[in-house]
Amino acid sequence: MKRAREQIHCGAALVATLAAASGIAACTANVGDPGGSGGGTAGGGAGMAGNPPAGSPAGDGWPVFGATETFGLRRLTSEQYAATVQTLLGVSTAGMPAIERVSPAAGFSAIGASTTAVSGAGVGQFEAAGRFLAQAAFAAPATRANLVGCTPAGVADMACFASFVRGFGQRAFRRPLTSDEVTRYTAATAQLAMSTGDAWQALEAITSAFLQSPHFLYLTEVGEPDPANPARYRYTSDEMASRLSYFLTGNMPDDALMAAAASGSLLTSAGVQAQVARLLDLPAAHDSLRGFFATMLSLDNLDTLTRPTQLFPQFTSTLGAAMKQETALVFDDLVFGRDGDYRRLFDQTETFVNAELAALYGLPAPAGAGFARTTLPASSHRAGLLGQAGVLAARDHSDGTSPTRRGLFVMTRLLCQDLPLAPPANLTIPPLPTGMLTARQRLEPHASNAVCAACHTQMDPIGLSLEHFDAMGVYRDTDRGMAIDDSGALDGKSYQGEIGLGAILRDHPALGPCLVQALYGVSVGHLATAFDKPTFGAMVQSFAAGGARIRGLLAAVATSDGFRTLPVPAP
């Protein structure tokens, strides 16, 4: 077995030769547009920048259409990689060595993927992961036979080797292999089989090599001339299959999508529409959209939520997961259950609770185990997305609320406002007052310092209006025994408390464009460029005209010119 493992390592070393001959230099190649520009990131980590186009009202949720164009290669995110290898190999990723994560842009790894290359250390990590996964796939005779599709008659069974290379390679690279690639991978398999004396070990090694290839680790999106418009390129049918699948399901194309790509139907709007409708009915589409909103709302923080029980006696180790599940179920019901209006999320009284959350909200426990739909009574003092305990607690300190973080979340993640988040390096910030003070009293120095006030006068009033909810999202009448002033203001409009804020947000002009901005950026995998501007404007208009329905927005984005076409590459 030691010798076999050594041969797998040697098989992995073939990747550089195979990849170079396939036209992609290496995993560490600069990832940019076809003309060689590496591209840049903009918008910081809080959200895509919110400057509107010329002539639009300030702060309306539109992006800055000035990012460097980054077309050509897009790395699989860690989540996409895990989903892909599980589908491709039929094995679990449990125990897999860690792989290098994509650096997010505008808060999303799917956007940062267009400007993230694999580092030298990352190459080693992907090698270790590929070897681990290949070994798992070939560990049992039944699983390896199912994966390979034929039983090699011996170390010189070129027909079986070639059959595996064509079939597995097409699924791994998400496109048919070229004849040269088939020849090289088949020859490499035969060479390994002869040197090890074991055809199965050779197939395991070549599987590991496939998993380390840039053609597997990256989505190739270089396009081809568009016969309908010489001023642009269109994505190829195979590229469209991957774009649709990873956008809507977070995973590799299934057999039906690969067949549609082979037929050329994904080059037509009607063909894309048919596949979008089919994909949105798959369970994977639900999971993918849940992941998008968990990232948008920073709910992954709930996976490691901790609170000291001496301050929060209701806290348990399962509470964070329950909070995250509540929000996921609300979005799933809105998009796939009711095909409802996104704006209703901010004032609706319907939600989902289990026994633990019901106790947190002061409600009767639902019948049976698990989650059930419920209607929040007026006595709960909460409604909509910002009344959910997880949305509040995800940005608080472990021992108390953070009005500034809560306000920042509303401004940047829900409204895409462009705030200068970093103060000048030489700024001396006086310590906030301590003692028996309310949060509003403790934050008063923010407003008195001119530099701090530029941001904090926008963020703090929003967060302070949510102070009736503690750092676990539980409603409270007082803060440290003192009355809470939950008045707030947004864009010059005054309101009272969380319910009042929800009503303001529901009709805010930036709410829809901000969601479109995030969803569109994730779909195309890069920050907004001048090329995206017409499509983005059309998406905002169609979203509003269609009653702010997210399912319709997903379909509109996937069939749009911005998703299906790209600029002509620089010579």
C-alpha positions in Angstrom: 0.0 0.0 0.0 2.9 2.4 0.7 4.0 1.9 -2.9 0.5 2.6 -4.2 0.3 5.9 -2.2 3.7 6.9 -3.6 2.4 6.2 -7.1 -0.7 8.4 -6.5 1.7 11.2 -5.5 3.6 10.6 -8.8 0.2 10.7 -10.6 -0.5 14.1 -9.0 2.8 15.3 -10.3 1.5 14.8 -13.8 -1.0 17.6 -13.3 1.5 20.3 -14.3 2.3 18.6 -17.5 -1.3 17.8 -18.3 -2.5 21.3 -17.4 0.2 23.1 -19.4 -0.6 21.1 -22.5 -4.2 21.9 -22.0 -3.7 25.6 -22.3 -3.8 26.7 -18.7 -0.4 27.4 -17.2 -0.9 26.5 -13.6 -3.2 26.8 -10.6 -1.3 29.9 -9.5 -1.9 31.7 -12.8 -3.1 35.2 -12.6 -6.9 35.1 -12.8 -8.3 37.9 -14.9 -9.7 38.8 -18.2 -8.6 37.1 -21.4 -6.4 40.0 -22.2 -4.3 39.4 -19.1 -5.7 41.9 -16.6 -5.7 40.5 -13.2 -8.7 42.5 -12.1 -9.3 44.1 -8.8 -11.7 44.2 -5.9 -13.9 47.0 -4.8 -16.6 47.7 -2.3 -14.8 46.2 0.8 -16.2 43.5 2.9 -19.4 45.1 4.1 -21.2 45.1 0.8 -20.9 46.2 -2.8 -20.5 50.0 -3.0 -23.8 51.8 -3.1 -23.1 54.8 -5.4 -25.9 55.1 -8.0 -25.4 56.0 -11.6 -25.4 59.6 -12.7 -28.8 61.2 -12.3 -30.1 58.8 -9.7 -30.9 59.8 -6.1 -28.1 59.3 -3.7 -28.0 56.0 -1.8 -30.4 54.1 -3.9 -28.7 50.8 -3.7 -27.0 50.8 -7.1 -23.4 49.6 -7.4 -20.4 51.5 -8.8 -19.9 50.4 -12.4 -16.2 50.8 -12.4 -14.6 47.5 -11.3 -11.9 46.1 -13.5 -13.4 43.5 -15.8 -12.5 40.0 -14.6 -13.6 37.5 -17.2 -11.8 34.2 -18.0 -11.4 32.0 -14.9 -13.4 31.7 -11.7 -12.2 29.5 -8.9 -14.6 27.1 -7.2 -15.4 28.3 -3.7 -14.9 25.9 -0.8 -18.6 25.2 -0.7 -18.8 24.5 -4.4 -15.7 22.3 -4.3 -17.2 20.2 -1.5 -20.6 19.8 -3.3 -18.9 19.0 -6.6 -16.5 16.3 -5.3 -19.4 14.6 -3.4 -21.5 14.5 -6.5 -18.7 13.6 -8.9 -17.2 10.8 -6.7 -20.1 9.8 -4.6 -18.1 10.1 -1.4 -18.2 12.2 1.7 -15.8 15.0 2.4 -15.7 14.2 6.1 -12.1 14.2 7.2 -10.9 15.8 4.0 -7.7 17.9 4.4 -8.5 21.6 4.5 -8.3 23.5 1.2 -7.5 27.2 0.7 -10.6 29.3 0.9 -11.5 32.0 -1.7 -11.1 35.6 -0.4 -14.5 37.2 -0.5 -15.3 40.4 -2.3 -18.3 42.5 -1.4 -18.9 39.9 1.3 -19.3 37.0 -1.1 -16.8 34.3 -2.0 -18.6 33.7 -5.2 -17.6 37.3 -6.2 -14.1 37.1 -4.9 -13.6 33.9 -6.9 -12.9 35.8 -10.1 -9.8 37.5 -8.6 -8.5 34.7 -6.4 -5.7 32.5 -7.5 -4.4 29.4 -5.7 -1.2 30.1 -3.7 1.8 27.8 -3.5 0.6 26.4 -0.2 -2.9 26.1 -1.7 -1.5 23.8 -4.5 -0.3 21.4 -1.8 -3.6 21.5 0.0 -5.5 20.7 -3.2 -3.1 17.9 -3.9 -3.7 16.4 -0.4 -7.5 16.8 -0.8 -7.4 15.2 -4.2 -5.4 12.2 -3.0 -7.7 11.8 0.0 -10.9 11.9 -2.1 -9.5 9.6 -4.8 -8.5 7.1 -2.1 -12.0 7.2 -0.6 -13.6 6.7 -4.0 -11.5 3.7 -4.8 -11.6 2.2 -1.3 -14.4 -0.3 -2.0 -14.7 -2.5 -5.1 -18.4 -1.5 -5.6 -17.8 2.3 -5.4 -14.8 2.2 -7.7 -16.5 0.0 -10.3 -19.5 2.4 -10.3 -17.2 5.4 -10.7 -15.0 3.9 -13.5 -17.8 2.2 -15.4 -15.7 -0.7 -16.6 -13.5 -3.4 -15.1 -9.9 -3.2 -16.5 -8.9 -6.6 -17.9 -5.2 -5.8 -17.0 -2.6 -3.1 -16.9 -2.8 -2.7 -20.7 -6.6 -2.3 -21.0 -6.5 0.9 -23.0 -10.2 0.7 -24.0 -11.3 0.8 -20.3 -8.8 3.5 -19.5 -9.9 5.7 -22.4 -13.6 5.1 -21.5 -13.0 6.3 -18.0 -11.0 9.3 -19.1 -13.7 10.4 -21.5 -16.6 9.9 -19.1 -15.1 11.0 -15.9 -13.1 13.7 -17.5 -16.2 15.2 -19.1 -18.0 15.4 -15.7 -14.9 16.7 -13.9 -14.1 19.4 -16.4 -17.8 20.0 -17.1 -17.2 19.8 -20.9 -16.0 17.1 -23.3 -12.3 16.5 -23.3 -10.4 17.2 -26.5 -8.8 14.3 -28.4 -5.4 15.4 -27.2 -6.5 15.4 -23.5 -8.0 11.9 -23.9 -4.8 10.7 -25.4 -2.6 12.2 -22.7 -4.7 11.1 -19.7 -5.2 7.6 -21.1 -1.4 7.3 -21.8 -0.7 8.5 -18.3 -3.1 6.0 -16.8 -1.4 3.2 -18.8 2.0 4.3 -17.7 1.0 4.2 -14.1 -0.7 0.9 -14.5 2.5 -0.6 -15.9 4.7 0.9 -13.2 2.5 -0.2 -10.3 1.3 -3.4 -11.8 -2.2 -2.5 -10.7 -4.8 -0.9 -13.0 -7.1 0.2 -10.2 -4.2 2.1 -8.5 -3.5 3.8 -11.8 -7.1 4.8 -12.2 -7.1 6.1 -8.6 -4.0 8.2 -9.3 -5.4 9.7 -12.5 -8.6 10.5 -10.6 -6.5 12.5 -8.1 -4.8 14.3 -11.1 -8.2 15.3 -12.5 -9.2 16.8 -9.2 -6.0 18.9 -9.1 -6.3 20.2 -12.7 -7.1 23.9 -13.2 -9.9 22.7 -15.5 -11.6 21.2 -12.4 -10.7 23.9 -9.9 -11.7 26.8 -12.1 -14.8 27.6 -14.1 -13.5 28.5 -17.6 -15.5 31.4 -18.9 -13.7 32.8 -22.0 -16.7 32.7 -24.3 -16.8 32.7 -28.1 -17.8 35.3 -30.8 -21.6 36.0 -30.7 -22.9 35.7 -34.3 -25.9 37.8 -33.3 -23.8 40.7 -32.1 -20.1 41.2 -33.1 -19.7 43.8 -30.4 -19.7 41.1 -27.7 -18.9 37.5 -26.9 -21.3 34.8 -25.7 -20.6 32.1 -23.2 -20.3 28.7 -24.9 -23.0 26.1 -24.3 -20.8 24.1 -21.9 -19.8 27.3 -20.0 -23.5 28.2 -19.7 -24.2 24.8 -18.2 -21.7 25.5 -15.4 -22.8 29.1 -14.9 -26.4 28.1 -14.5 -25.7 25.1 -12.3 -23.3 26.8 -9.8 -25.5 30.0 -9.7 -28.8 28.1 -9.0 -27.7 24.9 -7.3 -24.2 25.6 -6.0 -23.0 22.3 -7.7 -21.8 20.8 -10.9 -24.2 20.4 -13.9 -26.4 17.3 -13.7 -26.9 15.0 -16.6 -29.9 16.9 -18.0 -27.9 20.1 -18.0 -24.9 18.5 -19.7 -27.2 17.0 -22.3 -28.7 20.5 -22.9 -25.2 21.8 -23.3 -24.3 19.1 -25.8 -27.4 19.9 -27.9 -26.5 23.6 -28.1 -29.9 24.7 -26.6 -28.2 26.7 -23.9 -27.1 29.2 -26.5 -30.8 30.2 -26.9 -32.9 32.2 -24.5 -35.6 29.6 -24.6 -33.2 26.8 -23.9 -31.9 28.7 -20.8 -35.3 29.5 -19.6 -36.4 25.9 -19.7 -33.3 24.8 -17.7 -33.8 27.6 -15.2 -37.4 26.5 -14.5 -36.2 22.9 -14.0 -33.3 23.8 -11.8 -35.3 26.0 -9.5 -37.6 23.0 -8.8 -34.7 21.0 -7.5 -34.0 20.7 -3.7 -30.4 21.9 -4.4 -31.8 25.3 -5.5 -33.4 25.7 -2.0 -30.1 24.9 -0.4 -28.2 27.2 -2.6 -30.5 30.2 -2.0 -30.4 29.5 1.8 -26.6 29.7 1.5 -26.8 33.0 -0.4 -29.0 34.6 2.3 -27.0 33.2 5.1 -23.9 34.9 3.6 -25.8 38.1 2.8 -27.1 38.4 6.4 -23.9 37.1 8.0 -25.8 34.3 9.7 -22.8 31.9 9.5 -21.7 33.5 12.7 -24.6 31.7 14.4 -22.8 28.4 13.9 -20.5 29.3 16.7 -22.8 31.5 18.8 -21.9 31.7 22.4 -23.4 33.6 25.3 -22.4 33.4 29.0 -25.3 31.6 30.8 -24.9 33.8 33.9 -26.1 36.7 31.7 -28.3 34.7 29.3 -29.8 31.7 31.2 -31.8 30.7 28.1 -28.7 30.1 26.0 -28.0 26.6 24.8 -25.5 25.1 22.4 -28.3 24.4 19.9 -29.8 27.9 19.9 -27.6 29.4 17.2 -28.5 26.6 14.8 -32.2 27.1 15.6 -31.9 30.8 14.9 -30.3 30.2 11.6 -32.9 27.6 10.6 -35.7 30.1 11.4 -34.4 32.6 8.8 -33.7 29.8 6.3 -37.3 28.5 6.5 -38.7 32.0 6.2 -36.8 32.7 3.0 -37.6 29.2 1.7 -41.3 29.8 2.3 -41.2 33.2 0.7 -39.3 32.2 -2.5 -40.4 28.6 -3.1 -43.6 28.2 -1.0 -45.5 31.4 -1.6 -43.4 33.1 -4.4 -44.0 36.2 -2.2 -43.0 39.9 -2.2 -39.4 40.4 -0.8 -40.6 43.6 0.9 -43.1 41.7 3.1 -40.1 40.1 4.9 -39.8 43.4 6.8 -43.2 43.6 8.3 -44.8 40.2 8.2 -45.7 38.5 11.5 -45.4 34.9 10.2 -42.3 33.0 11.1 -41.1 29.5 12.0 -40.1 28.3 15.5 -39.2 25.2 17.3 -39.7 24.7 21.0 -36.5 26.5 21.9 -37.2 29.6 19.8 -40.8 29.6 21.0 -39.6 29.9 24.6 -37.3 32.7 23.5 -40.1 34.6 21.9 -42.6 33.9 24.8 -44.8 31.7 22.6 -46.4 28.3 23.1 -44.2 25.4 21.9 -45.3 24.0 18.6 -46.9 20.5 18.5 -44.4 17.8 17.7 -40.7 18.0 17.2 -39.0 20.4 14.8 -40.2 23.7 13.4 -43.7 24.9 12.7 -45.2 28.0 11.2 -46.5 30.5 13.7 -47.9 34.0 13.8 -46.3 36.5 16.1 -48.8 38.2 18.4 -48.6 42.0 19.1 -47.4 41.2 22.6 -44.1 39.8 21.1 -43.2 43.4 20.0 -41.4 42.0 16.9 -42.1 41.5 13.2 -40.2 40.8 10.1 -36.6 40.0 9.4 -35.2 42.4 12.0 -37.4 40.8 14.7 -35.7 37.4 14.2 -33.4 36.6 17.1 -30.6 35.3 14.9 -30.5 38.3 12.6 -30.1 40.5 15.7 -27.7 38.2 17.7 -25.4 37.5 14.8 -23.7 40.9 15.1 -23.8 41.4 18.8 -21.0 41.0 21.4 -21.2 37.9 23.6 -22.0 39.9 26.7 -24.2 42.7 25.2 -25.7 44.3 22.2 -23.8 46.3 19.5 -26.1 49.1 18.2 -23.3 50.2 15.9 -22.9 46.8 14.3 -26.7 46.4 14.0 -27.0 49.7 12.3 -24.0 49.0 10.0 -25.7 45.7 8.9 -28.9 47.5 7.9 -27.0 50.2 6.1 -24.6 48.1 4.2 -26.2 44.7 3.8 -29.9 45.6 3.3 -29.5 49.1 1.7 -26.0 48.9 0.1 -25.0 52.3 1.5 -21.4 53.3 0.9 -19.9 54.2 4.3 -16.3 55.0 5.0 -15.8 52.2 7.5 -12.2 52.9 8.5 -11.4 56.1 10.5 -8.1 57.9 9.8 -5.1 56.1 11.2 -4.1 59.1 13.4 -7.6 59.6 14.9 -7.6 59.5 18.7 -10.9 58.0 19.8 -11.9 58.9 23.3 -13.1 55.9 25.4 -16.8 55.5 25.7 -18.3 56.2 29.1 -18.9 53.3 31.4 -21.1 52.7 34.4 -24.9 52.4 34.7 -25.7 53.9 31.4 -28.0 52.9 28.6 -26.5 52.1 25.2 -27.8 55.4 23.9 -25.9 57.3 26.6 -22.8 55.3 26.1 -22.7 56.1 22.3 -23.3 59.8 22.7 -19.5 60.6 22.1 -19.9 59.2 18.6 -22.1 62.1 17.7 -19.9 64.7 19.3 -16.7 63.7 17.4 -16.9 65.1 13.8 -14.9 62.3 12.3 -16.9 59.6 14.0 -20.2 61.3 13.4 -19.8 61.0 9.6 -20.7 57.3 9.9 -22.1 56.8 13.4 -24.9 59.3 13.0 -26.2 57.1 10.3 -25.5 53.7 11.9 -26.1 54.3 15.6 -29.7 55.6 15.5 -30.7 52.5 13.6 -29.1 50.2 16.0 -30.4 52.0 19.0 -33.9 51.6 17.8 -33.4 47.9 18.2 -32.3 48.1 21.8 -35.5 46.5 23.2 -33.8 43.2 22.1 -30.9 42.0 24.0 -27.8 40.2 22.7 -29.7 37.0 22.3 -32.7 38.6 20.6 -34.9 38.4 23.6 -37.3 41.3 24.1 -36.7 43.4 27.3 -38.4 46.4 28.8 -35.3 48.0 30.3 -31.5 48.2 29.8 -29.7 47.8 33.1 -32.9 48.7 34.9 -33.3 51.9 32.9 -36.0 52.8 30.4 -35.1 52.3 26.7 -35.5 55.0 24.1 -36.0 53.1 20.9 -36.7 56.0 18.7 -34.8 56.0 15.4 -34.2 57.9 12.2 -33.3 56.8 8.7 -32.9 59.2 5.8 -34.5 62.0 7.8 -37.6 59.8 8.6 -38.3 59.2 12.3 -39.8 56.0 13.5 -40.2 54.0 16.7 -38.6 50.6 17.4 -38.1 47.5 15.4 -41.5 47.4 13.9 -41.2 51.1 12.9 -37.8 50.4 11.3 -39.3 47.4 9.3 -42.0 49.7 7.9 -39.4 52.2 6.8 -37.2 49.5 5.2 -40.2 47.9 3.4 -40.7 50.9 1.2 -37.1 52.2 1.1 -36.0 52.8 -2.6 -32.6 51.1 -2.0 -34.0 47.9 -0.7 -34.8 46.2 -4.0 -31.7 47.5 -5.9 -29.5 46.3 -3.0 -30.8 42.8 -3.2 -30.4 42.8 -7.0 -26.9 44.1 -6.6 -25.9 41.2 -4.3 -27.7 38.5 -6.3 -26.5 39.7 -9.6 -22.9 39.9 -8.4 -23.0 36.4 -7.1 -24.5 35.1 -10.4 -21.9 36.6 -12.7 -19.1 36.1 -10.2 -17.5 39.6 -10.3 -18.1 43.2 -9.1 -20.2 45.4 -11.4 -18.5 46.7 -14.5 -19.6 49.1 -17.2 -20.6 46.1 -19.3 -23.1 45.1 -16.5 -24.8 48.5 -16.2 -27.6 48.0 -18.8 -28.4 44.5 -17.4 -28.4 45.7 -13.9 -30.9 48.5 -14.7 -33.2 46.1 -16.4 -33.0 43.7 -13.4 -34.0 46.5 -11.0 -36.9 47.5 -13.2 -38.1 43.9 -13.7 -37.8 43.1 -10.0 -40.0 46.1 -9.1 -42.5 45.5 -11.9 -42.8 41.8 -10.9 -43.8 42.5 -7.4 -40.3 42.1 -5.9 -40.4 38.3 -6.3 -37.1 36.6 -5.8 -37.9 33.5 -7.9 -38.7 35.8 -10.8 -35.5 37.7 -10.2 -33.4 34.5 -10.3 -34.9 33.6 -13.6 -34.5 37.1 -15.0 -30.8 37.2 -14.0 -30.0 33.8 -15.5 -31.6 34.7 -18.9 -30.1 38.2 -19.0 -27.5 39.5 -21.4 -25.1 40.2 -18.5 -25.3 36.5 -17.5 -25.1 35.0 -21.0 -22.7 37.4 -22.7 -19.4 39.1 -22.0 -17.2 41.9 -23.6 -15.0 41.1 -26.5 -11.5 40.3 -25.0 -8.7 42.7 -25.5 -6.4 41.8 -28.4 
